[in-house]
Amino acid sequence: MEIKVLPLGALETNCYILKHENETLIIDPSGEADRIIDTVSKDSTVKAILLTHAHFDHIGALDRVASHFGVDTWIGIEEEDWLGDPSKNGSAKYSDMGIKEISSAISPEIIKPGSNQIGAFRFQALHTPGHSPGSMSFLFQDFIISGDVLFNGGIGRTDLYQADHETLIQSIRKKLYTQKGDLTVYPGHGPATTIGSEKQTNPFIRG
């Protein structure tokens, strides 16, 4: 599987473009829609957009990208109504910093925890709340996309709407730190890491 990482938008949020058997998944179209569209291989078919969660910095280019490729957007049920609500997705809170309020017109599909298949892509959707109530981590064979749950040397913020620190810690311990140590973690911000490395060195939660 080919993985392309694009740090996009004001917060350099990682957008992931996965290609497998001439099919593509886009995860967290965070901003700069033209860059996302231009990065997708012309010989592949975009099958869907997956969202780890609905915070504004992960959905900045959602409407344009979804419209361009004509595909469905999938999200956890707890944040089904966040895409169109600037107060819930956080964009209203940072308008004084030049962040545009996001009120998406997308009506998302609901991705359920457990085994999923979209086109040629098989993966596990893990419900990993704490940073937000509907946060999902997407587990593929050799890597996991963790959104803003777990970072290289860090964990997600819990001072946001409906966030909870203890819930986040339990999500990491029970859903992420139980994975194999050499599993690559692709986070919502910053460089990749591994489960084993974070269990040994993450200052916020050791394994």
C-alpha positions in Angstrom: 0.0 0.0 0.0 1.3 3.5 -0.9 0.9 6.2 1.8 1.2 9.9 1.1 1.3 12.4 4.0 0.3 16.0 3.4 0.6 18.4 6.4 -2.0 21.0 5.4 -3.8 24.1 6.7 -3.0 26.6 9.5 -2.2 23.8 12.0 -0.3 21.6 9.5 -2.8 18.8 10.1 -1.8 15.5 8.4 -4.0 14.4 5.5 -3.4 10.8 4.5 -3.8 9.5 1.0 -3.8 5.7 0.7 -3.5 3.9 -2.6 -4.0 0.2 -3.0 -4.9 -1.7 -6.2 -5.6 1.5 -8.1 -8.0 2.7 -5.5 -7.6 5.5 -3.0 -8.8 6.5 0.4 -8.5 10.0 1.7 -8.3 10.4 5.5 -8.8 13.8 7.1 -8.8 16.4 4.2 -7.5 19.0 6.5 -7.0 22.0 4.1 -5.6 23.1 0.8 -8.1 21.2 -1.4 -6.1 21.7 -4.6 -3.0 20.0 -3.1 -5.1 17.0 -2.1 -6.8 16.8 -5.5 -3.5 17.1 -7.3 -1.8 14.5 -5.2 -4.3 11.8 -5.9 -3.0 9.5 -8.7 -4.8 10.1 -11.9 -4.9 6.3 -12.5 -6.7 5.6 -9.3 -10.3 5.8 -8.2 -11.1 7.6 -4.9 -13.5 5.3 -3.0 -14.3 7.4 0.1 -13.2 10.0 2.7 -12.6 8.8 6.3 -12.5 11.2 9.2 -10.7 10.4 12.4 -12.9 13.2 14.0 -14.6 16.4 13.1 -12.4 19.2 14.5 -12.1 22.1 12.0 -8.4 21.5 11.2 -9.2 18.0 9.9 -12.2 19.0 7.7 -11.0 22.3 6.1 -11.1 20.9 2.6 -13.8 18.3 3.1 -16.6 19.8 1.0 -14.4 20.6 -2.0 -12.6 17.3 -2.0 -15.8 15.3 -1.5 -17.6 17.2 -4.3 -14.6 16.9 -6.7 -14.4 13.1 -6.4 -18.1 12.5 -5.8 -17.6 10.2 -2.8 -19.1 9.6 0.6 -17.6 10.8 3.9 -17.5 8.4 6.9 -17.4 9.5 10.5 -18.2 8.1 14.0 -21.8 8.6 15.0 -21.0 10.7 18.0 -19.9 13.6 15.7 -22.4 13.1 12.9 -23.7 16.7 13.5 -20.4 18.4 14.1 -19.5 19.0 10.5 -22.1 21.7 10.1 -21.8 23.2 13.5 -18.9 25.7 14.0 -19.3 25.6 17.8 -18.9 21.8 17.9 -16.2 21.5 15.3 -14.2 24.3 17.0 -13.9 26.7 14.0 -16.0 29.3 15.8 -13.6 29.4 18.8 -10.6 30.4 16.7 -12.2 33.0 14.3 -10.1 35.7 16.0 -7.0 33.9 14.8 -8.1 34.0 11.2 -9.7 30.6 11.1 -12.8 30.6 8.9 -16.0 29.1 10.5 -16.8 25.8 8.9 -20.4 24.7 8.4 -20.1 21.7 6.1 -23.0 20.7 3.9 -21.9 17.1 3.9 -24.3 14.5 5.2 -21.9 11.8 6.4 -22.2 8.1 6.5 -21.6 6.4 9.9 -18.6 4.2 10.3 -19.1 1.5 13.0 -16.3 0.2 15.2 -15.0 -3.2 14.0 -14.0 -4.7 10.7 -14.7 -2.6 7.6 -14.1 -2.9 3.9 -14.2 0.0 1.4 -13.2 -1.1 -2.1 -9.9 -2.9 -1.8 -9.2 -1.5 1.7 -9.7 -3.7 4.7 -9.3 -2.2 8.1 -10.5 -2.0 11.7 -12.2 1.1 13.0 -11.4 1.6 16.7 -13.5 3.9 18.7 -10.9 5.9 20.7 -12.7 8.8 22.4 -11.2 11.4 24.8 -9.8 14.1 22.5 -13.3 14.1 21.1 -16.3 11.8 21.7 -16.3 10.3 18.3 -12.6 9.9 17.6 -11.8 6.9 15.5 -8.4 5.3 14.8 -8.1 3.3 11.6 -6.0 0.1 11.9 -4.6 -1.4 8.8 -2.3 -4.4 8.5 1.0 -2.6 9.2 -0.1 0.8 10.5 -2.7 2.7 12.4 -3.9 6.3 11.7 -4.6 7.7 15.2 -6.0 11.2 14.5 -5.4 13.4 17.5 -5.4 10.6 20.1 -1.7 9.7 20.1 1.3 11.6 18.8 5.0 11.1 18.5 5.9 12.0 22.1 2.4 13.4 22.9 -1.3 12.8 23.3 -4.4 14.8 22.3 -5.7 17.9 24.0 -8.6 17.4 26.4 -9.5 21.1 27.0 -11.9 21.1 24.1 -15.7 20.6 23.7 -16.7 17.2 25.1 -13.1 16.1 25.6 -12.1 14.1 28.7 -8.6 13.3 29.8 -9.2 10.0 31.6 -11.3 8.7 28.7 -8.4 9.5 26.4 -5.9 7.7 28.6 -8.1 4.6 28.7 -8.5 4.7 24.9 -4.7 4.7 24.4 -4.1 2.0 27.0 -6.9 -0.3 25.9 -7.1 0.3 22.1 -3.7 1.4 21.0 -1.1 0.1 23.5 -2.5 -3.4 23.1 -1.4 -3.4 19.4 2.0 -4.9 18.3 5.0 -2.9 19.2 6.3 -2.4 15.7 3.0 -1.1 14.4 3.6 2.3 12.7 1.4 5.1 14.1 0.5 7.9 11.7 -0.9 10.8 13.9 -3.0 13.8 13.1 0.0 16.1 13.6 3.8 15.6 13.4 5.9 12.7 12.4 5.1 9.0 12.5 6.1 6.8 15.4 5.5 3.2 16.6 3.4 1.7 19.4 6.5 0.3 21.1 8.3 3.6 21.0 5.4 5.5 22.6 5.0 2.8 25.3 8.6 3.3 26.3 9.1 7.0 25.9 5.9 9.0 25.7 6.0 11.3 28.7 2.3 11.4 29.1 1.5 7.7 29.1 4.0 4.9 29.4 2.9 1.3 28.4 
